Amino acid sequence: FTEDSVVRWGGSDRPTGFVSSSVLTATIYAADVSTVGDVLVTVYDDSGVPGGPETDPLTFQVVPRVYRIRLPLVLK
C-alpha cells in the first residue's frame, strides 16, 4: 500500500488512512453494515504500484448479530 491507496467498500471509496506498506485503516459507516450480506472490498492505488491499480476483491460478510459466549476458565 501507499499513501495514495483508497479502500473501496462495495465499489465506493471510503476515507482511508495509511499506516504502513501492509496496513491501511478505513472509515466504514453504519449504513455500510446496516444490511446483512456480502460486500466486496478492494484497495485502489493510482500511484503506479506494480500489480495495481486495484487489488482483487475480498468478501466482507455483514451478519445480523455477533454473539459473545463467556466460558469459565478451568485450570488443571
N, CA, C and O atoms as a GROMACS GRO file, in nm:
protein
  304
    1PHE      N    1   0.083  -0.118   0.000
    1PHE     CA    2   0.000   0.000   0.000
    1PHE      C    3   0.088   0.125   0.000
    1PHE      O    4   0.204   0.121   0.040
    2THR      N    5   0.029   0.234  -0.045
    2THR     CA    6   0.098   0.362  -0.044
    2THR      C    7   0.006   0.466   0.019
    2THR      O    8  -0.109   0.436   0.053
    3GLU      N    9   0.056   0.586   0.034
    3GLU     CA   10  -0.027   0.694   0.088
    3GLU      C   11  -0.140   0.732  -0.007
    3GLU      O   12  -0.232   0.804   0.032
    4ASP      N   13  -0.134   0.684  -0.133
    4ASP     CA   14  -0.239   0.711  -0.231
    4ASP      C   15  -0.345   0.600  -0.236
    4ASP      O   16  -0.440   0.610  -0.313
    5SER      N   17  -0.330   0.496  -0.154
    5SER     CA   18  -0.425   0.384  -0.154
    5SER      C   19  -0.558   0.426  -0.096
    5SER      O   20  -0.565   0.505  -0.001
    6VAL      N   21  -0.666   0.373  -0.155
    6VAL     CA   22  -0.802   0.404  -0.110
    6VAL      C   23  -0.881   0.273  -0.100
    6VAL      O   24  -0.884   0.195  -0.194
    7VAL      N   25  -0.944   0.251   0.015
    7VAL     CA   26  -1.030   0.134   0.033
    7VAL      C   27  -1.162   0.159  -0.038
    7VAL      O   28  -1.222   0.266  -0.024
    8ARG      N   29  -1.206   0.059  -0.113
    8ARG     CA   30  -1.336   0.066  -0.181
    8ARG      C   31  -1.428  -0.038  -0.120
    8ARG      O   32  -1.402  -0.159  -0.126
    9TRP      N   33  -1.536   0.010  -0.062
    9TRP     CA   34  -1.636  -0.075   0.004
    9TRP      C   35  -1.753  -0.090  -0.093
    9TRP      O   36  -1.827   0.006  -0.117
   10GLY      N   37  -1.770  -0.209  -0.148
   10GLY     CA   38  -1.878  -0.230  -0.244
   10GLY      C   39  -1.867  -0.137  -0.364
   10GLY      O   40  -1.968  -0.099  -0.422
   11GLY      N   41  -1.744  -0.101  -0.401
   11GLY     CA   42  -1.722  -0.016  -0.517
   11GLY      C   43  -1.718   0.133  -0.486
   11GLY      O   44  -1.690   0.214  -0.575
   12SER      N   45  -1.746   0.171  -0.362
   12SER     CA   46  -1.746   0.313  -0.324
   12SER      C   47  -1.625   0.343  -0.235
   12SER      O   48  -1.597   0.271  -0.140
   13ASP      N   49  -1.555   0.451  -0.268
   13ASP     CA   50  -1.438   0.491  -0.191
   13ASP      C   51  -1.476   0.529  -0.049
   13ASP      O   52  -1.580   0.591  -0.025
   14ARG      N   53  -1.391   0.491   0.046
   14ARG     CA   54  -1.409   0.527   0.185
   14ARG      C   55  -1.285   0.602   0.232
   14ARG      O   56  -1.175   0.577   0.183
   15PRO      N   57  -1.302   0.695   0.328
   15PRO     CA   58  -1.184   0.765   0.382
   15PRO      C   59  -1.083   0.662   0.433
   15PRO      O   60  -1.117   0.573   0.512
   16THR      N   61  -0.960   0.675   0.387
   16THR     CA   62  -0.857   0.575   0.412
   16THR      C   63  -0.735   0.638   0.475
   16THR      O   64  -0.691   0.746   0.433
   17GLY      N   65  -0.680   0.572   0.574
   17GLY     CA   66  -0.557   0.616   0.638
   17GLY      C   67  -0.445   0.520   0.609
   17GLY      O   68  -0.463   0.398   0.616
   18PHE      N   69  -0.329   0.574   0.576
   18PHE     CA   70  -0.210   0.493   0.550
   18PHE      C   71  -0.135   0.474   0.681
   18PHE      O   72  -0.099   0.572   0.747
   19VAL      N   73  -0.110   0.348   0.718
   19VAL     CA   74  -0.034   0.317   0.838
   19VAL      C   75   0.106   0.269   0.799
   19VAL      O   76   0.207   0.316   0.852
   20SER      N   77   0.110   0.174   0.706
   20SER     CA   78   0.237   0.120   0.658
   20SER      C   79   0.213   0.056   0.522
   20SER      O   80   0.100   0.056   0.472
   21SER      N   81   0.317   0.001   0.463
   21SER     CA   82   0.303  -0.062   0.331
   21SER      C   83   0.216  -0.187   0.335
   21SER      O   84   0.180  -0.241   0.231
   22SER      N   85   0.182  -0.234   0.456
   22SER     CA   86   0.097  -0.353   0.467
   22SER      C   87  -0.029  -0.329   0.550
   22SER      O   88  -0.107  -0.422   0.571
   23VAL      N   89  -0.050  -0.204   0.598
   23VAL     CA   90  -0.167  -0.176   0.683
   23VAL      C   91  -0.232  -0.044   0.643
   23VAL      O   92  -0.165   0.058   0.631
   24LEU      N   93  -0.364  -0.050   0.623
   24LEU     CA   94  -0.446   0.069   0.600
   24LEU      C   95  -0.557   0.070   0.704
   24LEU      O   96  -0.591  -0.034   0.761
   25THR      N   97  -0.614   0.188   0.729
   25THR     CA   98  -0.737   0.197   0.806
   25THR      C   99  -0.841   0.258   0.714
   25THR      O  100  -0.808   0.331   0.621
   26ALA      N  101  -0.968   0.229   0.740
   26ALA     CA  102  -1.075   0.285   0.658
   26ALA      C  103  -1.195   0.316   0.747
   26ALA      O  104  -1.222   0.245   0.844
   27THR      N  105  -1.266   0.421   0.713
   27THR     CA  106  -1.389   0.455   0.781
   27THR      C  107  -1.504   0.382   0.712
   27THR      O  108  -1.531   0.405   0.594
   28ILE      N  109  -1.570   0.295   0.787
   28ILE     CA  110  -1.686   0.223   0.736
   28ILE      C  111  -1.806   0.276   0.813
   28ILE      O  112  -1.810   0.271   0.936
   29TYR      N  113  -1.903   0.326   0.740
   29TYR     CA  114  -2.018   0.393   0.800
   29TYR      C  115  -2.121   0.291   0.851
   29TYR      O  116  -2.125   0.177   0.805
   30ALA      N  117  -2.204   0.334   0.946
   30ALA     CA  118  -2.310   0.248   0.998
   30ALA      C  119  -2.401   0.200   0.885
   30ALA      O  120  -2.445   0.086   0.885
   31ALA      N  121  -2.428   0.287   0.790
   31ALA     CA  122  -2.512   0.248   0.677
   31ALA      C  123  -2.449   0.136   0.594
   31ALA      O  124  -2.519   0.057   0.531
   32ASP      N  125  -2.314   0.129   0.595
   32ASP     CA  126  -2.244   0.025   0.519
   32ASP      C  127  -2.271  -0.114   0.576
   32ASP      O  128  -2.267  -0.212   0.503
   33VAL      N  129  -2.299  -0.121   0.704
   33VAL     CA  130  -2.319  -0.251   0.768
   33VAL      C  131  -2.462  -0.268   0.819
   33VAL      O  132  -2.489  -0.354   0.904
   34SER      N  133  -2.554  -0.188   0.767
   34SER     CA  134  -2.694  -0.196   0.812
   34SER      C  135  -2.773  -0.303   0.739
   34SER      O  136  -2.882  -0.340   0.781
   35THR      N  137  -2.718  -0.354   0.630
   35THR     CA  138  -2.785  -0.458   0.553
   35THR      C  139  -2.702  -0.586   0.556
   35THR      O  140  -2.583  -0.583   0.524
   36VAL      N  141  -2.764  -0.697   0.595
   36VAL     CA  142  -2.695  -0.826   0.601
   36VAL      C  143  -2.661  -0.871   0.460
   36VAL      O  144  -2.742  -0.859   0.368
   37GLY      N  145  -2.540  -0.924   0.443
   37GLY     CA  146  -2.499  -0.975   0.313
   37GLY      C  147  -2.349  -0.964   0.294
   37GLY      O  148  -2.276  -0.926   0.385
   38ASP      N  149  -2.305  -0.998   0.174
   38ASP     CA  150  -2.164  -0.994   0.141
   38ASP      C  151  -2.130  -0.864   0.069
   38ASP      O  152  -2.205  -0.818  -0.017
   39VAL      N  153  -2.016  -0.806   0.104
   39VAL     CA  154  -1.969  -0.683   0.042
   39VAL      C  155  -1.828  -0.709  -0.012
   39VAL      O  156  -1.744  -0.763   0.059
   40LEU      N  157  -1.803  -0.671  -0.136
   40LEU     CA  158  -1.670  -0.684  -0.192
   40LEU      C  159  -1.588  -0.562  -0.154
   40LEU      O  160  -1.632  -0.448  -0.169
   41VAL      N  161  -1.467  -0.588  -0.103
   41VAL     CA  162  -1.377  -0.482  -0.060
   41VAL      C  163  -1.248  -0.492  -0.140
   41VAL      O  164  -1.189  -0.599  -0.151
   42THR      N  165  -1.205  -0.379  -0.196
   42THR     CA  166  -1.079  -0.373  -0.270
   42THR      C  167  -1.000  -0.252  -0.223
   42THR      O  168  -1.051  -0.167  -0.150
   43VAL      N  169  -0.876  -0.246  -0.268
   43VAL     CA  170  -0.794  -0.128  -0.245
   43VAL      C  171  -0.749  -0.077  -0.381
   43VAL      O  172  -0.695  -0.152  -0.462
   44TYR      N  173  -0.773   0.050  -0.405
   44TYR     CA  174  -0.736   0.116  -0.530
   44TYR      C  175  -0.613   0.202  -0.505
   44TYR      O  176  -0.603   0.270  -0.403
   45ASP      N  177  -0.519   0.197  -0.599
   45ASP     CA  178  -0.398   0.277  -0.585
   45ASP      C  179  -0.356   0.326  -0.722
   45ASP      O  180  -0.319   0.247  -0.809
   46ASP      N  181  -0.362   0.456  -0.742
   46ASP     CA  182  -0.330   0.515  -0.871
   46ASP      C  183  -0.189   0.574  -0.872
   46ASP      O  184  -0.161   0.665  -0.951
   47SER      N  185  -0.100   0.523  -0.786
   47SER     CA  186   0.034   0.580  -0.778
   47SER      C  187   0.137   0.503  -0.858
   47SER      O  188   0.257   0.524  -0.841
   48GLY      N  189   0.094   0.415  -0.944
   48GLY     CA  190   0.187   0.340  -1.028
   48GLY      C  191   0.247   0.219  -0.960
   48GLY      O  192   0.355   0.174  -0.998
   49VAL      N  193   0.180   0.166  -0.859
   49VAL     CA  194   0.229   0.048  -0.788
   49VAL      C  195   0.220  -0.073  -0.881
   49VAL      O  196   0.117  -0.094  -0.944
   50PRO      N  197   0.327  -0.153  -0.890
   50PRO     CA  198   0.321  -0.273  -0.973
   50PRO      C  199   0.207  -0.365  -0.928
   50PRO      O  200   0.186  -0.387  -0.809
   51GLY      N  201   0.134  -0.417  -1.025
   51GLY     CA  202   0.021  -0.505  -0.995
   51GLY      C  203  -0.108  -0.430  -0.970
   51GLY      O  204  -0.212  -0.492  -0.952
   52GLY      N  205  -0.103  -0.297  -0.969
   52GLY     CA  206  -0.221  -0.213  -0.945
   52GLY      C  207  -0.294  -0.189  -1.073
   52GLY      O  208  -0.261  -0.250  -1.174
   53PRO      N  209  -0.391  -0.104  -1.073
   53PRO     CA  210  -0.422  -0.009  -0.968
   53PRO      C  211  -0.523  -0.058  -0.865
   53PRO      O  212  -0.547   0.013  -0.767
   54GLU      N  213  -0.585  -0.177  -0.882
   54GLU     CA  214  -0.684  -0.222  -0.784
   54GLU      C  215  -0.658  -0.367  -0.748
   54GLU      O  216  -0.628  -0.450  -0.834
   55THR      N  217  -0.670  -0.398  -0.618
   55THR     CA  218  -0.649  -0.536  -0.573
   55THR      C  219  -0.765  -0.625  -0.614
   55THR      O  220  -0.871  -0.577  -0.652
   56ASP      N  221  -0.743  -0.754  -0.605
   56ASP     CA  222  -0.853  -0.848  -0.621
   56ASP      C  223  -0.948  -0.828  -0.504
   56ASP      O  224  -0.903  -0.794  -0.394
   57PRO      N  225  -1.078  -0.848  -0.525
   57PRO     CA  226  -1.173  -0.826  -0.415
   57PRO      C  227  -1.166  -0.933  -0.308
   57PRO      O  228  -1.140  -1.050  -0.336
   58LEU      N  229  -1.190  -0.891  -0.185
   58LEU     CA  230  -1.210  -0.981  -0.073
   58LEU      C  231  -1.354  -0.961  -0.026
   58LEU      O  232  -1.408  -0.851  -0.036
   59THR      N  233  -1.415  -1.066   0.026
   59THR     CA  234  -1.553  -1.058   0.070
   59THR      C  235  -1.560  -1.031   0.219
   59THR      O  236  -1.499  -1.101   0.299
   60PHE      N  237  -1.636  -0.928   0.256
   60PHE     CA  238  -1.665  -0.897   0.395
   60PHE      C  239  -1.810  -0.936   0.418
   60PHE      O  240  -1.898  -0.890   0.346
   61GLN      N  241  -1.834  -1.020   0.516
   61GLN     CA  242  -1.970  -1.067   0.541
   61GLN      C  243  -2.032  -0.987   0.656
   61GLN      O  244  -1.980  -0.986   0.768
   62VAL      N  245  -2.143  -0.921   0.627
   62VAL     CA  246  -2.219  -0.849   0.728
   62VAL      C  247  -2.324  -0.945   0.781
   62VAL      O  248  -2.407  -0.996   0.705
   63VAL      N  249  -2.319  -0.971   0.911
   63VAL     CA  250  -2.410  -1.068   0.974
   63VAL      C  251  -2.509  -0.994   1.064
   63VAL      O  252  -2.482  -0.882   1.106
   64PRO      N  253  -2.624  -1.057   1.094
   64PRO     CA  254  -2.725  -0.988   1.173
   64PRO      C  255  -2.682  -0.958   1.316
   64PRO      O  256  -2.719  -0.854   1.371
   65ARG      N  257  -2.604  -1.047   1.376
   65ARG     CA  258  -2.566  -1.026   1.515
   65ARG      C  259  -2.446  -1.115   1.548
   65ARG      O  260  -2.435  -1.227   1.498
   66VAL      N  261  -2.360  -1.064   1.629
   66VAL     CA  262  -2.248  -1.143   1.678
   66VAL      C  263  -2.274  -1.174   1.825
   66VAL      O  264  -2.301  -1.084   1.904
   67TYR      N  265  -2.266  -1.300   1.859
   67TYR     CA  266  -2.290  -1.341   1.996
   67TYR      C  267  -2.157  -1.362   2.067
   67TYR      O  268  -2.062  -1.414   2.010
   68ARG      N  269  -2.153  -1.319   2.190
   68ARG     CA  270  -2.035  -1.343   2.274
   68ARG      C  271  -2.072  -1.447   2.378
   68ARG      O  272  -2.174  -1.436   2.447
   69ILE      N  273  -1.989  -1.545   2.387
   69ILE     CA  274  -2.010  -1.650   2.485
   69ILE      C  275  -1.889  -1.650   2.577
   69ILE      O  276  -1.775  -1.656   2.533
   70ARG      N  277  -1.916  -1.642   2.706
   70ARG     CA  278  -1.808  -1.645   2.804
   70ARG      C  279  -1.812  -1.778   2.876
   70ARG      O  280  -1.912  -1.818   2.934
   71LEU      N  281  -1.700  -1.845   2.870
   71LEU     CA  282  -1.687  -1.974   2.936
   71LEU      C  283  -1.598  -1.958   3.057
   71LEU      O  284  -1.506  -1.877   3.057
   72PRO      N  285  -1.626  -2.034   3.161
   72PRO     CA  286  -1.539  -2.025   3.280
   72PRO      C  287  -1.400  -2.078   3.249
   72PRO      O  288  -1.385  -2.174   3.173
   73LEU      N  289  -1.301  -2.016   3.307
   73LEU     CA  290  -1.164  -2.061   3.292
   73LEU      C  291  -1.137  -2.172   3.391
   73LEU      O  292  -1.157  -2.155   3.512
   74VAL      N  293  -1.092  -2.286   3.342
   74VAL     CA  294  -1.063  -2.401   3.428
   74VAL      C  295  -0.915  -2.433   3.413
   74VAL      O  296  -0.868  -2.463   3.304
   75LEU      N  297  -0.844  -2.426   3.524
   75LEU     CA  298  -0.702  -2.461   3.522
   75LEU      C  299  -0.684  -2.598   3.585
   75LEU      O  300  -0.748  -2.631   3.685
   76LYS      N  301  -0.597  -2.677   3.527
   76LYS     CA  302  -0.568  -2.810   3.580
   76LYS      C  303  -0.426  -2.815   3.629
   76LYS      O  304  -0.382  -2.918   3.678
   0.00000   0.00000   0.00000
